Amino acid sequence: MKYPVHLLLLLTILILAACSESPTPAASTHDPSRTPVRTAPVEQVSTTPAIQVTGLIASSNEARPSFKTGGVIRRLLVDEGDRVQQGQLLATLDLTEIGAQVGQAREGLNKAERDLQRARRLLQDSVATREQVQNAETAFEIARRQVEVATFNQTYSEVRSPISGRVIRKLMNEGEITGPGNPVYAIVGSGAGDWVLQVGLTDRDWVQVREGDPAVIRLDAYPGQTMSGVISRLAPVADPTTGTFPIEIRIQPGDRKLAVGMIASAELRLQGGQQRLRIPLESLVSSEGKQARVFVLDGQTARQRTITIDQLAGDQVWVVDGLQADERVITAGAPYLVDGQLVQAQ
């Protein structure tokens, strides 16, 4: 029996295909006996410890000038908000009474001088005694001192600014009667070197800071901007109202405008950095308080480790104890492992 040519050709192709060898599949690199995991290094980071505080802007240079003598205020020459220069005349008293006191003192001096001259002439004529002359000399000296006091008080029957700055409050009005030492104005220095930030620290933070430690200042009035500062004063006594220890941070405002009473925050940079260990948050298998469990890659084996946490910072964990900087912790796959399990890092 003969077959058509095309049928024979088809049978030949099928026989050849069946007899040909199948290609050998590529060898797989995956070891099914090991659990695939991902790891991350234990990072050692040099950090500068910082303390976050909030306080009020103030001026380190303040003055409350007053009259030395009492009397009626005749003139007030500046108002609240005005800028003043050191030595500028701010206020004067009515000099009627003070002028009369100066005149009275001078008349008393003239009389004492005449009495002294008369006593000396009488002594020469042997009419007056030496003791009477000495008494006249004493009276003359007292009268001269009274003239000096009255003249001095007349000179200081005016108020001049002891500092350069800005008047923040007028405490008296023209026509009022004031006494010696009663403040007339409140003035604060507004120079670039006068501004400070006043904050209160807990005792734990207070013992860590030193004068000269740097600070970074931030104000809501200038969002996204910072100013440099330096701790300039540490109070040795706690504030009885708040129980905190006041400190002052001298600010370098540059060309920024500041005012007393503005709220600012500061980051106090303590001197001397420290080395800290950091791992990803996803590497924690469990935690209880400051204690946590992680898996560390030991060759091809996962080893369970108990660590001590310092603090959490976003997706990172600062570690106090339990790890070393040259180790790697397991991240992806860690919750499904047991201690001593073989793993394959990817």
C-alpha positions in Angstrom: 0.0 0.0 0.0 1.4 3.3 -1.0 1.0 6.6 1.0 0.8 10.1 -0.5 4.1 12.0 -0.4 2.8 14.7 1.8 1.6 12.2 4.4 5.0 10.6 4.5 6.7 14.0 5.0 4.4 14.8 7.9 5.1 11.5 9.6 8.8 12.0 9.3 8.7 15.4 11.0 6.6 14.0 13.9 9.1 11.1 14.5 12.1 13.5 14.5 10.4 15.8 17.0 9.6 12.9 19.3 13.1 11.6 19.2 14.9 15.0 19.8 16.2 15.6 23.4 14.3 18.1 25.6 16.5 21.2 26.7 17.9 21.0 30.2 16.3 23.6 32.5 18.6 26.3 34.0 19.8 25.5 37.6 18.0 27.6 40.2 20.1 29.6 42.8 17.3 29.4 45.4 17.9 27.0 48.3 14.5 25.9 49.5 15.9 24.9 52.9 16.6 28.6 53.8 14.1 31.4 54.4 14.7 34.4 52.2 15.1 37.7 54.2 16.3 41.2 53.8 18.8 42.9 56.2 20.0 46.4 57.1 23.2 47.5 58.8 23.5 48.7 62.4 24.5 52.3 61.7 26.8 54.1 64.1 26.0 57.8 63.9 27.9 60.7 65.5 25.2 63.0 67.1 25.2 66.2 69.1 22.7 66.0 72.0 20.2 68.8 72.0 17.6 70.2 74.4 14.3 71.7 73.1 13.0 74.7 75.1 10.6 77.6 74.6 10.7 81.1 76.2 10.3 84.9 75.7 12.4 87.4 74.0 13.8 90.1 76.3 16.5 92.7 76.5 19.6 92.2 78.7 20.0 96.0 78.8 17.1 97.6 80.7 16.8 100.9 82.7 14.2 102.7 84.8 15.6 106.2 85.2 14.3 108.4 88.0 14.8 111.8 89.6 17.2 112.0 92.5 15.1 114.6 94.3 11.3 114.8 94.7 9.1 117.5 93.2 6.5 118.4 90.5 7.3 117.0 87.1 7.4 120.0 84.7 8.1 118.3 81.3 8.3 114.8 79.8 10.2 115.0 76.5 9.7 111.5 75.1 6.8 109.1 74.6 6.3 105.3 74.6 7.9 103.8 71.5 10.5 106.6 71.0 14.1 105.7 70.5 16.5 107.5 72.9 20.3 107.8 73.1 22.5 107.5 76.1 22.6 110.9 77.9 19.5 112.3 76.2 17.3 114.6 78.4 14.0 112.8 79.1 12.2 114.9 81.9 12.6 117.9 84.1 11.2 119.0 87.5 9.7 122.4 88.4 12.8 124.1 89.8 11.0 126.8 91.9 11.4 125.0 95.2 14.8 123.6 94.3 16.1 127.0 93.2 14.9 128.5 96.5 16.8 125.8 98.4 19.9 126.7 96.4 19.5 130.4 97.2 18.9 129.7 100.8 22.1 127.6 101.0 24.1 130.3 99.4 22.8 133.0 101.7 23.7 130.7 104.7 27.2 130.3 103.2 27.6 134.1 102.9 26.6 134.6 106.6 28.9 131.9 107.8 31.8 133.5 105.9 31.1 136.9 107.5 30.9 135.3 111.0 34.2 133.6 110.4 35.9 136.8 109.3 34.5 138.6 112.4 35.7 135.9 114.7 39.2 136.0 113.3 39.4 139.8 113.8 38.1 139.5 117.3 40.7 136.9 118.0 43.5 139.3 116.9 42.1 141.9 119.3 42.0 139.3 122.0 38.2 139.7 122.3 37.3 136.2 120.9 38.7 132.9 122.0 40.3 130.4 119.8 37.4 128.0 120.4 35.0 130.6 119.0 37.0 130.9 115.8 37.1 127.2 115.4 33.3 127.0 115.8 32.9 129.7 113.1 35.2 127.7 110.8 33.1 124.6 111.3 29.9 126.5 110.6 31.4 128.0 107.4 32.4 124.5 106.2 28.9 123.1 106.9 27.3 126.0 105.0 29.7 125.3 102.0 28.7 121.7 102.0 25.0 122.6 102.0 25.5 124.7 99.0 27.2 121.8 97.2 24.3 119.5 98.1 21.7 121.9 96.9 23.5 122.7 93.7 24.0 118.9 93.1 20.3 118.3 93.6 19.4 121.1 91.3 21.7 119.6 88.6 20.0 116.2 89.0 16.4 117.6 89.0 16.2 116.2 85.5 16.3 112.7 84.0 18.7 111.6 81.3 18.7 108.2 79.6 21.5 105.9 81.0 21.4 103.7 77.9 20.5 103.8 74.2 17.3 102.0 73.4 13.6 102.3 73.1 11.0 103.6 75.6 8.5 100.8 76.3 6.5 102.5 79.1 5.9 106.0 80.4 5.3 105.6 84.2 4.6 109.3 85.2 2.8 112.3 83.7 3.5 116.0 83.6 2.2 117.8 86.8 2.5 114.7 89.0 4.5 114.8 92.2 7.3 112.3 92.3 9.7 111.2 95.0 13.4 110.4 94.9 14.0 107.1 93.0 10.5 106.8 91.5 11.0 105.6 87.9 9.7 107.9 85.2 10.3 105.7 82.1 11.1 102.0 81.4 13.7 101.7 78.6 15.1 98.6 77.0 18.2 98.4 74.9 17.4 97.5 71.3 20.9 97.1 69.9 22.0 93.9 68.1 23.8 92.7 71.2 21.0 93.4 73.6 18.5 90.7 72.7 18.2 87.5 74.8 15.9 84.6 75.0 14.8 83.8 78.6 13.9 80.2 79.3 13.5 77.8 82.2 15.2 74.4 82.4 14.6 71.4 84.6 17.3 70.4 87.0 18.3 67.5 84.7 18.7 69.7 81.7 20.3 72.6 83.7 23.3 70.4 84.9 24.0 69.5 81.2 24.4 73.0 79.8 27.3 75.4 80.1 27.8 79.1 79.3 29.0 79.3 75.8 27.0 76.4 74.5 25.5 77.2 71.1 21.7 77.4 70.3 19.5 77.6 67.3 16.6 80.0 67.7 13.3 79.9 65.8 10.4 82.3 65.9 6.8 82.0 64.5 7.2 85.5 63.2 10.0 84.3 60.8 8.8 80.8 59.6 11.5 78.7 58.1 14.3 80.9 59.4 16.8 80.4 62.2 19.0 82.6 64.3 22.2 81.8 66.1 22.5 82.1 69.9 24.9 81.4 72.8 24.0 80.6 76.4 25.2 83.7 78.3 23.8 83.2 81.8 22.9 80.4 84.1 20.9 81.2 87.2 22.2 79.3 90.3 18.7 79.5 92.0 15.4 78.0 90.8 12.4 80.2 90.1 10.1 79.7 93.1 7.0 80.1 91.0 7.9 77.6 88.2 10.5 75.4 89.9 12.7 75.7 86.8 16.2 77.2 86.5 16.3 80.4 84.4 18.9 80.8 81.7 19.5 83.5 79.1 20.5 82.9 75.5 22.1 85.8 73.7 20.7 86.1 70.2 22.3 87.3 67.0 19.2 88.6 65.1 21.1 90.0 62.1 18.7 92.4 60.3 15.6 90.9 61.8 13.3 93.1 64.0 12.6 91.8 67.5 10.4 93.0 70.3 10.2 92.2 74.1 7.7 89.5 74.8 7.9 87.6 71.4 7.7 83.8 71.8 10.7 81.8 70.5 11.9 78.2 70.7 15.5 77.1 71.0 17.5 74.0 70.4 20.4 73.9 72.8 23.4 72.1 71.3 25.4 70.6 74.1 29.2 70.6 73.7 30.7 67.2 72.9 29.2 64.7 70.5 28.5 61.1 71.1 28.3 57.9 69.0 24.9 56.3 68.8 23.6 53.1 67.1 20.5 53.2 64.8 18.4 50.5 63.2 15.2 50.5 61.1 12.0 50.3 63.0 10.8 47.4 60.9 13.6 45.2 62.3 11.8 45.1 65.7 10.0 41.8 66.2 8.5 42.8 69.5 9.0 45.3 72.3 8.0 45.9 75.9 9.0 49.3 77.3 12.6 49.9 76.6 13.3 46.2 75.8 12.9 44.8 72.3 13.8 41.7 70.2 15.5 41.6 66.8 17.2 39.0 64.7 20.8 39.5 63.8 22.4 37.8 60.7 25.2 35.4 61.8 26.6 34.0 58.6 23.6 32.2 57.2 21.8 31.9 60.6 19.3 34.2 62.2 20.1 34.8 65.9 17.6 36.3 68.2 18.9 39.3 70.3 17.4 41.4 73.1 18.2 45.1 72.8 17.6 48.2 74.9 15.9 51.1 73.1 16.9 54.7 73.7 14.1 56.4 71.7 12.1 56.1 68.5 12.6 58.7 65.8 10.2 58.2 62.9 11.1 55.0 61.1 14.4 54.7 63.0 15.3 53.3 66.4 18.1 54.6 68.6 19.7 51.6 70.5 21.5 51.8 73.8 22.7 48.2 74.2 22.6 44.8 72.6 24.0 45.5 69.2 27.4 46.4 67.6 28.1 48.7 64.7 29.5 45.9 62.4 26.4 43.7 62.6 23.3 43.5 60.4 19.7 43.1 61.5 17.0 41.3 59.7 14.1 43.5 58.5 11.8 41.8 55.9 10.9 38.3 57.1 11.9 38.8 60.7 8.5 38.2 62.3 8.4 34.6 60.8 11.8 33.5 62.1 12.9 31.4 65.1 16.3 31.5 66.8 18.9 29.5 64.9 16.9 29.3 61.6 18.8 29.1 58.4 18.2 32.2 56.1 19.2 33.5 52.8 19.8 37.3 52.6 18.6 38.9 49.4 
